Amino acid sequence: MTHSYPYDTSPTFGIEIEQFGCSKALCNRAIAEVLTEHGYTVTDYNASNVGAQGWHHSGGVRFVMTPAQYEANVVAGSGSVPAPAVRNTMTSPRVWAVKGDCSISSDGNQQRPVRGGMVPTRDRWEVVSPPMAYGEMAVCQDILRRLNKYGARVNTSCGLHVHIDARGMSRQTLVNVVSLAYKFDPVLAAGLQISARRLGSGGYC
């Protein structure tokens, strides 16, 4: 017997992928290739972008999705009709940003050989998605696979962050989320083997 749990697929989400070994140029190439394969239109392979916190990023891939692509990729992929605000976000120009992250430490044991040498220590980049709809989950998965193909590697200094749009959540829902996080945070930290250094720093430099 199988069980399914109904959940709301309308909120947007974003991910931050910390990795080393894949240069910024290769990160941009991987992102642009996958977006093109999924039918999006890439307009800039090295776009400037200002993040949500006002930080300026000098590299990334800007792309757009037509309303027809939105219907095919987002609505069909999610199995539901997202709110109009989500449609406006999805069909506006968006940027996958590639920015430096000094919290990532590439160690020699996990670096891959490159032309007889090792991966330069400067190739430590965080790949940050724009707001994505649930129906675009396959795009994120394919970008992860393509980054791996182009040499992206991880170690205990790397993390994968997932952000969920909470604007549609009620006050009680937010209380429940915080309570669950507080209750299970030690279990998750132990199960994911998060280092003491990262827990102490909060992932920031």
VOGU-3710 file (C-alpha; in Angstrom, 3 decimals, decimal comma):
1> mthsypydts> 0,000/0,000/0,000  1,273/3,456/-0,906  0,446/6,701/0,818  0,651/10,206/-0,540  0,904/13,377/1,492  -0,833/16,406/-0,035  1,337/19,497/-0,019  1,157/22,960/-1,489  3,307/23,311/-4,611  2,546/26,987/-5,210
11> ptfgieieqf> 5,351/28,673/-3,165  8,541/29,430/-5,032  11,901/28,195/-3,772  15,572/28,920/-4,288  18,758/26,923/-3,787  22,397/27,772/-3,091  24,950/25,177/-4,194  28,429/25,448/-2,660  31,154/23,620/-4,584  34,798/23,735/-5,587
21> gcskalcnra> 36,643/22,486/-8,650  34,318/23,966/-11,276  35,400/27,403/-12,510  32,982/30,305/-12,840  33,119/29,985/-16,628  32,232/26,291/-16,447  29,454/26,985/-13,924  27,965/29,519/-16,323  28,330/27,070/-19,203  26,611/24,276/-17,281
31> iaevltehgy> 23,702/26,535/-16,306  23,280/27,975/-19,803  23,337/24,543/-21,422  20,687/23,110/-19,116  18,416/26,146/-19,397  18,630/25,993/-23,189  17,892/22,267/-23,171  14,768/22,939/-21,103  13,531/25,488/-23,624  14,423/28,723/-21,853
41> tvtdynasnv> 16,014/31,642/-23,682  19,453/32,605/-22,351  20,141/36,310/-22,914  23,458/36,805/-21,057  26,155/34,248/-20,221  27,967/36,491/-17,731  25,288/38,724/-16,278  25,649/41,161/-13,414  23,105/40,707/-10,675  22,158/42,325/-7,376
51> gaqgwhhsgg> 21,112/39,746/-4,804  18,254/39,923/-2,338  20,553/41,389/0,323  21,875/44,074/-2,000  25,180/42,340/-2,786  26,448/42,739/-6,333  27,491/39,584/-8,177  29,659/39,933/-11,268  28,829/36,644/-12,960  25,795/34,566/-13,788
61> vrfvmtpaqy> 23,357/33,510/-16,482  20,313/35,643/-17,298  17,360/33,898/-18,929  13,683/34,352/-19,678  10,717/32,029/-20,028  7,807/32,782/-22,338  4,204/32,328/-21,147  3,960/29,216/-23,334  7,059/27,749/-21,667  5,568/28,667/-18,304
71> eanvvagsgs> 2,451/26,649/-19,078  4,482/23,686/-20,328  7,209/23,625/-17,679  5,690/25,116/-14,536  1,967/24,480/-14,613  2,257/21,010/-16,140  5,202/20,121/-13,914  3,560/21,161/-10,661  0,147/19,690/-11,382  -1,489/22,875/-10,096
81> vpapavrntm> -1,942/26,460/-11,173  0,415/28,752/-9,202  -0,705/32,197/-8,105  -0,544/35,059/-10,647  2,363/36,590/-8,727  4,351/33,408/-9,316  3,628/33,617/-13,041  4,889/37,209/-13,120  8,068/36,183/-11,293  8,689/33,188/-13,517
91> tsprvwavkg> 8,192/35,021/-16,828  10,365/38,011/-15,884  14,106/37,957/-16,637  15,883/35,912/-13,975  19,535/35,198/-13,148  21,359/32,124/-11,902  24,225/33,830/-10,031  27,734/32,443/-9,556  29,572/34,164/-6,713  32,647/33,607/-4,613
101> dcsissdgnq> 32,277/32,063/-1,159  35,185/32,207/1,261  33,548/29,669/3,603  34,404/26,902/1,095  37,796/25,254/1,554  39,006/22,962/-1,227  41,303/20,324/0,231  43,924/18,440/-1,741  42,471/15,022/-0,980  39,250/15,818/-2,813
111> qrpvrggmvp> 40,536/17,986/-5,627  40,473/16,433/-9,073  43,545/16,461/-11,363  43,446/19,169/-14,025  46,041/18,941/-16,780  48,464/17,234/-14,465  47,870/19,651/-11,578  45,194/20,258/-8,984  42,099/22,432/-9,019  43,049/26,069/-8,315
121> trdrwevvsp> 41,967/27,138/-4,828  40,255/30,176/-6,373  37,684/27,890/-8,009  35,330/27,952/-5,026  31,935/29,174/-6,095  28,401/29,290/-4,816  25,755/28,784/-7,499  22,576/30,626/-6,514  19,262/30,067/-8,245  16,600/32,731/-8,786
131> pmaygemavc> 13,094/32,105/-7,430  11,969/28,818/-8,996  8,574/27,165/-9,242  7,973/23,596/-8,094  7,521/22,549/-11,729  11,133/23,617/-12,402  12,605/21,094/-9,975  14,002/19,092/-12,908  15,959/22,158/-14,062  17,717/22,364/-10,674
141> qdilrrlnky> 18,443/18,628/-10,701  19,921/18,784/-14,201  22,102/21,775/-13,304  23,470/19,822/-10,326  24,276/16,885/-12,607  25,932/19,125/-15,204  28,052/20,879/-12,552  29,215/17,459/-11,387  30,085/16,533/-14,980  32,204/19,671/-15,282
151> garvntscgl> 34,181/18,918/-12,139  32,198/20,362/-9,231  33,065/18,606/-5,977  32,047/19,017/-2,344  33,502/18,341/1,092  32,506/19,079/4,666  32,916/22,831/4,128  30,222/22,877/1,434  26,497/23,167/1,935  23,247/23,119/-0,015
161> hvhidargms> 20,765/25,752/1,135  17,083/25,675/0,215  14,882/28,744/0,661  11,085/28,546/0,593  8,819/31,535/-0,006  6,942/31,963/3,280  4,771/34,929/2,301  1,700/32,709/1,958  2,172/30,985/5,304  -0,084/31,756/8,219
171> rqtlvnvvsl> 1,255/32,789/11,609  0,497/29,359/13,024  2,256/27,639/10,125  5,388/29,694/10,762  5,219/28,835/14,483  4,948/25,145/13,581  7,933/25,343/11,219  10,112/27,050/13,829  9,059/24,528/16,489  9,885/21,578/14,236
181> aykfdpvlaa> 13,243/23,080/13,269  14,129/23,680/16,928  13,098/20,149/17,874  14,865/18,292/15,066  17,836/20,576/14,390  20,293/18,443/16,436  19,107/15,278/14,661  19,473/16,855/11,226  22,902/18,299/12,052  24,131/14,902/13,241
191> glqisarrlg> 22,582/13,001/10,333  24,014/15,390/7,740  27,395/15,406/9,532  27,574/19,194/9,613  30,968/20,239/10,930  31,360/22,058/14,241  33,124/24,899/12,414  30,141/25,455/10,152  27,649/25,234/13,010  29,655/27,775/14,982
201> sggyc> 30,010/30,245/12,114  26,519/29,913/10,675  28,119/29,364/7,264  29,390/32,922/7,012  32,951/34,183/6,646
//
